């Protein structure tokens, strides 16, 4: 077994280097950087703008009276500010980012280059449609790929993120029930307890009542519980199911689940967050799915930028297609592409408009670029490699960590904290991984497994990289099993030591404020 | 297959370690009937970088970029200049290719920029607190309406006739899904003050917009007073963030929640997205707020640092009781916003706003000089509506032939509302005197 291939010490007694203090707050190449408000001035600006003429005003008395007081930085100051801050971030371009259920894969730079072509980046959503035919064609082409890969007849492109795509799918279900005259009676949505937190939240946002289904010992939907929930089917609107699920497992009974829901008069929403495990191997349309969002950033590599933007196109079955939101693209007989925007006109059955414009065009460009680069063969291979990599991690670590479920996994490997000594928690293992140079895995999710650790390597990692990661995690797992107290203090080598989240929540400080001046010392 | 590092030997060796015969073993749980043999039919195989780039360039070439000629379209998205430094910052790998800052010890870059973003948005809107960005202005508006019903325990929302129709549509959709009554006032160019009369004891909030869809700027203070008098909230909306450099901010007009589109600062047009929703409110309402918040704290050694906070409002803890179902934010677009805002500073922001306003004044004067044209917007920032004696669609088509993208016909936004002869147009710092002269000259030819 190779150890310490990154040349970093792992033994707890060697970590005292973190106590070395510097006058500047910097540590070697890691520069200290204060807040913008502490280094800028309200008179400084980093842009050269022409001087206004100062002769015209049509504001009608609504002029701003108080200046914003916001500080500015010169261009070189601003460049350093952001470069120094960037160095305090971990990123997929730096190394493995094994956040299960989040899917951090390589972000090809070709995507970025193409998205910045003026013909994509510099076009307005409301300019005449004759001047944006290429953009509409691109949306249509991406839609074709998504429909074909899922074997679904329709797709709504406007959802802005995965959770927004869930909202789209559930609104389509709601509209279909209204059209059937059952909008008021069918209000119950079944959601497995292993679901993403967005699933119950989405159902509630759409006015549904959430009814939780248990997981069985194999980490899948408990079919007995499901059948019991369906005994009185008259109020069932549908089910929201994640597949592959949040335990990293394929729902074995998925076709039976779809049949049971349909027989009960409900619709089947599939959370497609984990579609990247099955692209090219399984088409959700063949499983009886009525609606499913696709997170373009997860499956098709659009960069996640520290929290977004996401994009969540939602595929729809024949039954739900008429209720798709506006706007959508159609191709007319003359070969021209056109946006259907008017719910009074062509889209009279549509449930409405979710968002101001046409969705995340910038993400569509990146996703299609990635899809064309991979092709049908490459997308399939990517799914298989993602699943192979996860199973390799599971196989390499299951002797030192606890795998809660039997058998193979899909694209993410799940472990529980059962192997740790008393007092050592999942968070300690995660923070120790930071000292090894890795972003930690997803912690405490899914909720159905105690002290869960969900590891998703994706297809982007080589075998050598997986081995290095497994070596590091294996070493930490052994220390956790032995009750190594030093783990409680990790990370030691990161830009910051462990942060106090309780303090942040107890008395929230959500913006910078001028420090109050100390009161003047009274004269004798 | 250039994105895939595993070799055939690696795959074989890994399967051996796992104890599986082939990858097919991993898909054994897939029902037989749903298993695919071979690749999905009807789709091409992988292509090289050159081929893909050529295909995408061909698609891009079929679109006319806003910078390629005189361009006057606004109505919720604006053509502004973005300094090169902004794009450099957001293309830094450590910002571009990182995830939600769930591990704050190695995400201080993202977290500090979000904290700075929140501070900037609060200052610009003159509100107490701002969140770390929403999807865009329209969804922020919808969330604000729902938040107001939660805060007031009332179930009615009143929308101004000056509210961007797409914002109104997104708001109606979310509200109606939750059984919230929505009252939409008649569209009116100068209609914000009508909100004051529409508020009653059942109203959770009134939603006004300034500058509104027709460009009109309005002092919403009387509306705030009327709303507060009835126990309702004022939600103040803007679609042009640059206006905040020059017009009275929502907080100074008594708004309880201020929402808007931040695309104008640091973000390109991108055919409608991704954009960045700005969302701010009073201190009293902070725990009702949807979306992410970044807060200050200390690490184990007492050093200042930042974390995501108040997550007990969010879907991953409160599930069906959460303040929203939102999971992500517009992190990278918020970074572009805050980087551009940092370059501008308060001084640059004000100057940029004045330049926008003056360009629009010059445009209005030039168009008013064309016989038959009537400027309809009484007070404006950088956008206004005008009436033409000829059908607006025909006018815009003829302007297009002259290489000028003259604006948006109001009937595209308000279908069936008899605005067939009204055009909405905007000017920004990108608008040159030559653009304005060309517009006026071409319009004179047409009508």
Interface residues (C-beta under 8 A of the other chain):
Chain A: X33 X35 X36 X37 X40 X41 X42 X43 X44 X45 X46 X47 X49 X50 X51 X52 X53 X54 X55 X56 X57 X58 X59 X60 X61 X62 X63 X64 X65 X66 X67 X68 X69 X70 X71 X72 X73 X75 X78 X79 X81 X82 X83 X85 X86 X87 X88 X89 X90 X91 X92 X93 X94 X97 X99 X102 X104 X106 X107 X108 X110 X112 X113 X114 X116 X117 X118 X119 X120 X121 X122 X123 X124 X125 X126 X127 X128 X130 X131 X132 X133 X134 X135 X137 X138 X141 X145 X148 X149 X160 X161 X162 X163 X164 X166 X167 X171 X174 X196 X197 X198 X200 X201 X202 X203 X204 X205 X206 X207 X210 X249 X250 X251 X252 X254 X255 X278 X280 X281 X282 X283 X286 X287 X303 X304 X305 X306 X307 X308 X309 X310 X311 X341 X342 X344 X345 X351 X352 X353 X354 X355 X356 X357 X358 X359 X360 X361 X362 X363 X365 X368 X369 X372 X373 X374 X375 X376 X377 X378 X380 X381 X382 X384 X385 X387 X388 X389 X391 X392 X394 X395 X396 X408 X409 X410 X430 X431 X434 X439 X440 X442 X445 X459 X460 X461 X462 X463 X465 X489 X491 X494 X495 X496 X497 X498 X499 X500 X501 X503 X504 X505 X508 X509 X510 X511 X512
Chain B: X1 X2 X3 X4 X5 X6 X10 X11 X13 X14 X15 X17 X18 X19 X20 X23 X25 X26 X27 X28 X29 X30 X31 X33 X34 X35 X36 X39 X40 X42 X43 X44 X45 X46 X47 X49 X51 X52 X53 X55 X56 X57 X58 X59 X60 X61 X62 X63 X64 X65 X66 X67 X68 X71 X73 X75 X76 X77 X79 X83 X85 X87 X88 X89 X90 X91 X92 X93 X94 X95 X96 X97 X98 X99 X100 X101 X102 X103 X104 X105 X106 X107 X108 X109 X110 X112 X113 X114 X115 X116 X118 X119 X120 X122 X123 X124 X126 X129 X130 X132 X133 X135 X136 X137 X138 X139 X164 X166 X167 X169 X170 X172 X173 X174 X177 X178 X179 X210 X217 X218 X219 X244 X245 X246 X247 X248 X249 X252 X261 X268 X269 X270 X271 X272 X273 X274 X275 X286 X292 X293 X294 X295 X296 X297 X298 X299 X300 X301 X303 X305 X306 X307 X309 X310 X311 X312 X314 X315 X316 X317 X318 X319 X320 X321 X322 X324 X325 X326 X327 X328 X329 X330 X331 X332 X333 X334 X335 X339 X341 X342 X343 X344 X345 X346 X347 X348 X349 X350 X351 X352 X354 X355 X357 X358 X360 X361 X362 X364 X378 X379 X380 X381 X396 X397 X400 X405 X408 X412 X415 X416 X429
